[in-house]
Amino acid sequence: MNDDMHKLRKIIAKTFRKAKRWYLAYLVSQVAVLLFAVTSIFAELNPNLSAMIAFLGVLSAECIRWRSDCWKTQGESAKRRWEMADGLGEMLDGQEIADWLAAKPKGFLTDVTPDEIQGSEFDSVEPSGPRRAVENTQESAWWSKHQSRRIVSYLGLFLALVIAATFTALSLSIAALKSANVQQSGATVQNVGGVLCSVLMFVFSVNLVRLLTDFWAFASEAEGILSRCSELLKSANTSDRDALSVMHDYQTARNSAPLIPTFIWKIHGSHLREQWKDFRPKAKPF
């Protein structure tokens, strides 16, 4: 049982790591498409060739994103199994884990370092049962809420900078038109229009606005889960049904939410740890 739990935690760490790396590759590919589009405008490349290369770039980026989604789905599935085993004490299916690993290359988990799984366990001191399951859900939702809110702040700032840069470029182009001749004006309008269209295409292709709203929605849903968990923990008769219900609702919300990037944890992890200790004083020491 303990060996299966350890393998499952390593599977979770590896699959989410791969999902985040593929998503980073997706963002890099989208930036590359943007840079090519801007370069092609000023270099006056053949429009047909530019359109074909841009199309292939966008298609490749979507394939990369699909790969990230596949790894995220596998990670979420493993995480749900682990939460059920840790919270309610359900037995893990060692055969299922072995069958999953058999489909992967030999040594698939060998590069998972202790640091990747350190601190990933829940800190509830309750024995396996509905109360521990609710406390685990509360802990996970608490971290998701605060990390998602921080991502919303970063995305909002980035979006504001993009909009400000776009309007600045538009204002400068209008000012340039006033002092340019007719031929120069036409070229300026064409170049500025192309750049603005490329930037807007990038914003919508990476779903920047949707990412912001999805993280905000996830933070709000996590806050609702926290309230439900608090009410259940006040009751002395929390049932398996109650625990399963709140776990299912939280896992559903998390499954549909975007990946939380690792840099949020690296920047804000120590501060959130301290606040978590105050939020749940009876938690196990880190």
C-alpha positions as MATLAB code, in Angstrom:
seq = 'MNDDMHKLRKIIAKTFRKAKRWYLAYLVSQVAVLLFAVTSIFAELNPNLSAMIAFLGVLSAECIRWRSDCWKTQGESAKRRWEMADGLGEMLDGQEIADWLAAKPKGFLTDVTPDEIQGSEFDSVEPSGPRRAVENTQESAWWSKHQSRRIVSYLGLFLALVIAATFTALSLSIAALKSANVQQSGATVQNVGGVLCSVLMFVFSVNLVRLLTDFWAFASEAEGILSRCSELLKSANTSDRDALSVMHDYQTARNSAPLIPTFIWKIHGSHLREQWKDFRPKAKPF';
ca = [
       0.000    0.000    0.000;
       2.731    2.483    0.994;
       4.773    1.550   -2.074;
       1.745    2.108   -4.325;
       1.058    5.461   -2.659;
       4.662    6.512   -3.231;
       4.481    5.485   -6.887;
       1.237    7.384   -7.296;
       2.738   10.550   -5.846;
       5.673   10.233   -8.246;
       3.261    9.717  -11.144;
       1.396   12.891  -10.156;
       4.639   14.881   -9.978;
       5.906   13.573  -13.325;
       2.679   13.990  -15.295;
       2.044   17.539  -14.084;
       5.670   18.460  -14.735;
       5.366   17.230  -18.312;
       2.013   18.995  -18.738;
       3.520   22.309  -17.617;
       6.571   21.905  -19.833;
       4.445   21.165  -22.885;
       2.291   24.188  -22.083;
       5.424   26.332  -21.820;
       6.482   25.000  -25.223;
       3.039   26.001  -26.520;
       3.498   29.574  -25.282;
       6.998   29.751  -26.766;
       5.683   28.534  -30.117;
       2.962   31.180  -30.072;
       5.544   33.882  -29.343;
       7.621   32.538  -32.240;
       4.604   32.842  -34.546;
       4.066   36.429  -33.356;
       7.705   37.361  -33.961;
       7.598   35.803  -37.432;
       4.410   37.708  -38.263;
       5.930   41.027  -37.188;
       9.194   40.289  -39.005;
       7.398   39.334  -42.208;
       5.572   42.685  -42.179;
       8.765   44.768  -42.154;
      10.786   42.355  -44.301;
       8.026   42.380  -46.933;
       8.069   38.615  -47.398;
       5.837   36.889  -49.909;
       2.300   37.053  -48.426;
       1.414   33.510  -49.525;
       4.606   32.065  -48.044;
       4.136   34.039  -44.819;
       0.540   32.854  -44.482;
       1.560   29.221  -45.033;
       4.372   29.369  -42.463;
       2.115   31.110  -39.939;
      -0.589   28.483  -40.489;
       1.869   25.637  -39.929;
       3.175   27.394  -36.828;
      -0.292   27.790  -35.335;
      -1.149   24.172  -36.193;
       2.035   22.943  -34.517;
       1.278   25.063  -31.455;
      -2.170   23.539  -31.115;
      -0.673   20.037  -31.315;
       1.725   20.971  -28.521;
      -1.152   22.282  -26.426;
      -3.106   19.074  -27.031;
      -0.126   17.132  -25.673;
      -0.098   19.287  -22.548;
      -3.815   18.641  -22.032;
      -3.234   14.882  -22.336;
      -0.622   14.897  -19.578;
      -2.812   17.124  -17.390;
      -5.710   14.679  -17.766;
      -3.511   11.779  -16.665;
      -2.186   13.805  -13.744;
      -5.675   14.746  -12.571;
      -6.783   11.113  -12.772;
      -3.840    9.984  -10.631;
      -4.423   12.805   -8.179;
      -8.074   11.855   -7.709;
      -7.066    8.269   -6.905;
      -4.495    9.474   -4.410;
      -6.981   11.811   -2.686;
      -9.506    8.999   -2.338;
      -6.870    6.672   -0.880;
      -5.404    9.236    1.512;
      -8.727   10.715    2.615;
     -11.125    7.792    2.791;
      -8.584    4.996    3.050;
      -9.630    3.294   -0.176;
      -7.252    0.602   -1.364;
      -5.169    1.413   -4.394;
      -5.192   -0.929   -7.354;
      -1.558   -1.926   -7.707;
      -2.332   -3.752  -10.942;
      -3.769   -0.587  -12.473;
      -0.660    1.404  -11.509;
       1.616   -1.298  -12.919;
      -0.419   -1.440  -16.127;
      -0.180    2.347  -16.517;
       3.586    2.326  -15.961;
       4.013   -0.586  -18.379;
       2.769    1.670  -21.187;
       5.504    4.199  -20.393;
       9.252    3.942  -21.122;
      11.442    2.023  -18.700;
      12.548    4.260  -15.851;
       9.728    6.720  -16.443;
       9.741    7.757  -12.771;
      13.477    7.612  -12.115;
      13.999   11.349  -12.710;
      11.371   12.359  -10.135;
      13.386   13.972   -7.346;
      12.455   13.925   -3.642;
      11.975   17.706   -3.822;
       9.133   17.260   -6.318;
       7.078   15.137   -3.931;
       8.260   16.648   -0.662;
       5.410   18.472    1.009;
       2.841   17.084   -1.416;
       1.177   14.985    1.258;
      -1.773   16.378    3.200;
      -1.166   17.551    6.753;
      -4.413   16.381    8.354;
      -3.846   14.434   11.576;
      -7.259   12.765   11.371;
      -7.467    9.010   10.653;
      -8.757    7.873    7.275;
     -12.444    8.679    6.964;
     -14.871   11.408    5.915;
     -13.417   14.034    8.257;
      -9.890   13.560    6.940;
     -11.209   13.662    3.365;
     -12.945   16.989    4.047;
      -9.826   18.418    5.697;
      -7.738   17.332    2.701;
     -10.199   18.989    0.325;
     -10.166   22.135    2.427;
      -6.369   22.246    2.328;
      -6.185   21.759   -1.425;
      -8.921   24.327   -2.073;
      -7.208   26.860    0.192;
      -3.961   26.661   -1.771;
      -5.783   26.698   -5.101;
      -7.752   29.794   -4.127;
      -4.739   31.881   -3.148;
      -2.446   30.725   -5.946;
      -5.170   31.332   -8.549;
      -5.748   34.847   -7.239;
      -2.082   35.637   -7.623;
      -2.076   34.368  -11.199;
      -5.075   36.608  -11.918;
      -3.012   39.571  -10.713;
      -0.081   38.670  -12.971;
      -2.297   38.039  -15.993;
      -4.231   41.243  -15.397;
      -0.999   43.234  -15.245;
       0.317   41.602  -18.431;
      -2.948   42.243  -20.270;
      -2.940   45.881  -19.147;
       0.627   46.289  -20.440;
      -0.312   44.764  -23.807;
      -3.302   47.086  -24.156;
      -1.234   50.100  -23.119;
       1.517   49.209  -25.599;
      -1.050   48.751  -28.356;
      -2.639   52.151  -27.774;
       0.806   53.761  -27.489;
       1.846   52.292  -30.840;
      -1.429   53.453  -32.359;
      -0.966   56.981  -31.000;
       2.612   57.190  -32.257;
       1.554   55.980  -35.690;
      -1.161   58.638  -35.889;
       1.367   61.302  -34.907;
       3.776   60.012  -37.546;
       1.088   60.206  -40.201;
       0.715   63.939  -39.671;
       4.351   64.622  -40.537;
       4.792   62.045  -43.328;
       4.059   62.319  -47.020;
       1.311   60.326  -48.714;
       3.557   57.429  -49.758;
       5.138   57.131  -46.332;
       1.713   57.402  -44.695;
       0.387   54.421  -46.610;
       3.380   52.273  -45.656;
       3.141   53.354  -42.016;
      -0.551   52.543  -41.809;
       0.054   49.136  -43.367;
       2.934   48.251  -41.033;
       1.273   49.479  -37.850;
      -1.990   47.772  -38.753;
      -0.173   44.514  -39.390;
       1.686   44.671  -36.079;
      -1.465   45.489  -34.117;
      -3.330   42.615  -35.776;
      -0.445   40.260  -34.960;
      -0.398   41.313  -31.307;
      -4.177   40.944  -30.981;
      -3.972   37.550  -32.685;
      -1.369   36.498  -30.116;
      -3.539   37.667  -27.193;
      -6.523   35.672  -28.409;
      -4.526   32.643  -29.604;
      -3.066   32.054  -26.132;
      -6.520   32.710  -24.620;
      -5.100   35.374  -22.316;
      -8.506   36.834  -21.447;
     -10.031   33.392  -21.003;
      -7.113   32.280  -18.819;
      -7.688   35.273  -16.574;
     -11.410   34.590  -16.253;
     -10.866   30.831  -15.780;
      -8.417   31.370  -12.916;
     -10.769   33.914  -11.340;
     -13.661   31.462  -11.629;
     -11.550   28.668  -10.108;
     -10.540   30.901   -7.185;
     -14.216   31.727   -6.591;
     -15.234   28.062   -6.759;
     -12.423   27.121   -4.376;
     -13.671   29.760   -1.942;
     -17.132   28.194   -2.079;
     -15.619   24.760   -1.418;
     -13.784   26.189    1.596;
     -17.051   27.436    3.071;
     -18.676   24.033    2.589;
     -15.704   22.275    4.179;
     -15.807   24.606    7.175;
     -19.487   23.828    7.714;
     -18.894   20.082    7.437;
     -15.988   20.201    9.896;
     -18.198   21.958   12.447;
     -20.529   18.970   12.372;
     -19.756   15.940   14.487;
     -21.517   13.597   12.067;
     -19.848   14.146    8.695;
     -20.787   11.226    6.466;
     -18.972    9.578    3.577;
     -21.619   10.998    1.278;
     -20.917   14.546    2.445;
     -17.186   14.069    1.980;
     -17.559   12.518   -1.459;
     -19.887   15.305   -2.565;
     -17.532   18.145   -1.668;
     -14.520   16.217   -3.011;
     -16.284   15.580   -6.324;
     -17.309   19.223   -6.750;
     -13.801   20.465   -6.006;
     -12.116   17.911   -8.257;
     -14.495   18.787  -11.095;
     -13.652   22.490  -10.749;
      -9.926   21.762  -10.595;
     -10.060   19.460  -13.616;
     -11.584   22.203  -15.781;
      -9.230   24.922  -14.462;
      -5.934   25.811  -16.167;
      -2.617   24.557  -14.824;
      -1.165   26.618  -11.994;
       2.415   27.477  -13.038;
       5.254   26.408  -10.754;
       6.710   29.917  -10.431;
       3.709   30.954   -8.305;
       4.726   28.399   -5.693;
       8.395   29.402   -5.874;
       7.579   33.077   -5.367;
       4.750   32.879   -2.844;
       5.112   29.393   -1.338;
       6.931   30.342    1.863;
       4.491   33.159    2.619;
       1.476   30.911    2.025;
       2.976   28.207    4.250;
       3.099   30.618    7.157;
      -0.486   31.717    6.591;
      -1.637   28.107    6.300;
      -0.183   27.353    9.725;
      -2.373   30.112   11.152;
      -5.380   28.974    9.124;
      -5.132   25.455   10.547;
      -3.098   25.589   13.783;
      -3.479   21.825   14.343;
      -1.803   21.007   11.053;
       1.299   18.829   11.043;
       4.544   20.848   11.093;
       6.234   21.311    7.732;
];
